[in-house]
């Protein structure tokens, strides 16, 4: 009985703690300078936030604030944000739509091979195992949506993970998943799969 009560409490807590998209919009003015007014950034090295899972965005803001995720610019941007601010911003960007982008047609086959099949010889799992075949991720496990994300940003992040950067999420306390996945990716594989993810469309 206690377990049932606990589950019900957690269920309703998830709604109580959810951010408010309208309030988030009013707090997003500073963010829009780099990420665009609707979360679609115009600079490909800055991530698009539109359509990203609410909890994931809020989590990344918290990681920047506590220093677990490094980012000189972002550290200053989040310094004054409360947990509620982060939830509201997460809710706002989750409510926005990712603008369509396309993959480099010369890299689609190579990118698809890595994304859907990984590389068994190098013990690299398929990206879709965590991020889904459509690139929408898994919000409960903390795996972000990668569909439509800028290829340049994807490439930058994959190279950082390959170099050993770790970022924890609910299903990966030590943050080693992406570091271990990217460890053996070549520059060519990273470029191809980064472009392929840019071409995955959310609907």
Secondary structure by P-SEA (a helix, b strand, c coil): caaaaaaaaaaaaaaaacccaaaaaaaccccccccccccccccccccccccccaaaaaaaaaaaaacccccaaaaaaaccccaaaaaaaaaaaaaccccccccccccaaaaaaaacccccccccccccccccccccccccccccccccccaaaaaaaaaaaaabbbbbcccccccaaaaaaaccccaaaaaaaaaaaaacccc
